[in-house]
Amino acid sequence: MLSITIAGGKGIGALRAQNTCHDVNRKYVLNNRAVRAMGNDERAICDLLDAFAHAICLKDSVGAIAPLADDAVTFDLAPPLQQGPEVTHDPDRLEEWFATWKGPIVSEP
């Protein structure tokens, strides 16, 4: 079972207004019929995932963190593997990671 917690949606509107990354992050929607068949909950989840991927593409740490639940944890390859909510919601750590990328970070299915 997949569980996604959306925290208030803050920052998502601002992300949608920016259009500097290609819309490759929406490729998980297979065709227009799939979009029309989606219910409101599915659209909200797709919009949330789109906003998250767009924030990552733009290297917007605050925008990438905004949709996360307050108790969200992340996992890293370097010890300690699990990062608690205080580290997960720290934009400085994400900015450090973004600095290692020379161009936009693009997500493709």
Contacts in CASP RR format, 6 or more apart in sequence:
PFRMAT RR
TARGET T0000
AUTHOR 0000-0000-0000
METHOD contacts of the structure
MODEL  1
MLSITIAGGKGIGALRAQNTCHDVNRKYVLNNRAVRAMGNDERAICDLLD
AFAHAICLKDSVGAIAPLADDAVTFDLAPPLQQGPEVTHDPDRLEEWFAT
WKGPIVSEP
4 45 0 8 1.000
4 48 0 8 1.000
5 69 0 8 1.000
5 72 0 8 1.000
6 44 0 8 1.000
6 48 0 8 1.000
6 67 0 8 1.000
6 69 0 8 1.000
7 66 0 8 1.000
7 67 0 8 1.000
7 68 0 8 1.000
7 69 0 8 1.000
7 70 0 8 1.000
8 67 0 8 1.000
9 48 0 8 1.000
9 66 0 8 1.000
9 67 0 8 1.000
10 66 0 8 1.000
11 51 0 8 1.000
11 62 0 8 1.000
11 63 0 8 1.000
11 66 0 8 1.000
12 47 0 8 1.000
12 48 0 8 1.000
12 51 0 8 1.000
12 66 0 8 1.000
12 67 0 8 1.000
13 51 0 8 1.000
14 63 0 8 1.000
15 51 0 8 1.000
15 54 0 8 1.000
15 55 0 8 1.000
15 58 0 8 1.000
15 60 0 8 1.000
15 63 0 8 1.000
16 47 0 8 1.000
16 51 0 8 1.000
16 54 0 8 1.000
18 54 0 8 1.000
18 58 0 8 1.000
20 58 0 8 1.000
21 54 0 8 1.000
21 57 0 8 1.000
21 58 0 8 1.000
21 104 0 8 1.000
21 106 0 8 1.000
22 106 0 8 1.000
24 106 0 8 1.000
24 107 0 8 1.000
24 108 0 8 1.000
25 49 0 8 1.000
25 50 0 8 1.000
25 53 0 8 1.000
25 54 0 8 1.000
25 57 0 8 1.000
25 106 0 8 1.000
25 107 0 8 1.000
26 46 0 8 1.000
26 50 0 8 1.000
27 108 0 8 1.000
27 109 0 8 1.000
28 46 0 8 1.000
28 49 0 8 1.000
28 109 0 8 1.000
29 35 0 8 1.000
29 46 0 8 1.000
38 46 0 8 1.000
48 67 0 8 1.000
51 63 0 8 1.000
51 67 0 8 1.000
52 64 0 8 1.000
52 67 0 8 1.000
53 107 0 8 1.000
55 61 0 8 1.000
55 63 0 8 1.000
55 64 0 8 1.000
55 66 0 8 1.000
56 64 0 8 1.000
56 105 0 8 1.000
56 107 0 8 1.000
57 104 0 8 1.000
57 105 0 8 1.000
57 106 0 8 1.000
57 107 0 8 1.000
58 104 0 8 1.000
59 95 0 8 1.000
59 98 0 8 1.000
59 101 0 8 1.000
59 104 0 8 1.000
59 105 0 8 1.000
61 91 0 8 1.000
61 92 0 8 1.000
61 94 0 8 1.000
61 95 0 8 1.000
61 98 0 8 1.000
62 91 0 8 1.000
64 94 0 8 1.000
65 88 0 8 1.000
65 89 0 8 1.000
65 91 0 8 1.000
65 94 0 8 1.000
68 88 0 8 1.000
68 89 0 8 1.000
70 85 0 8 1.000
70 89 0 8 1.000
71 85 0 8 1.000
72 85 0 8 1.000
72 88 0 8 1.000
72 89 0 8 1.000
73 82 0 8 1.000
73 83 0 8 1.000
73 84 0 8 1.000
73 85 0 8 1.000
73 88 0 8 1.000
74 82 0 8 1.000
74 83 0 8 1.000
74 84 0 8 1.000
74 87 0 8 1.000
74 88 0 8 1.000
75 81 0 8 1.000
75 82 0 8 1.000
75 83 0 8 1.000
76 83 0 8 1.000
87 93 0 8 1.000
98 105 0 8 1.000
END
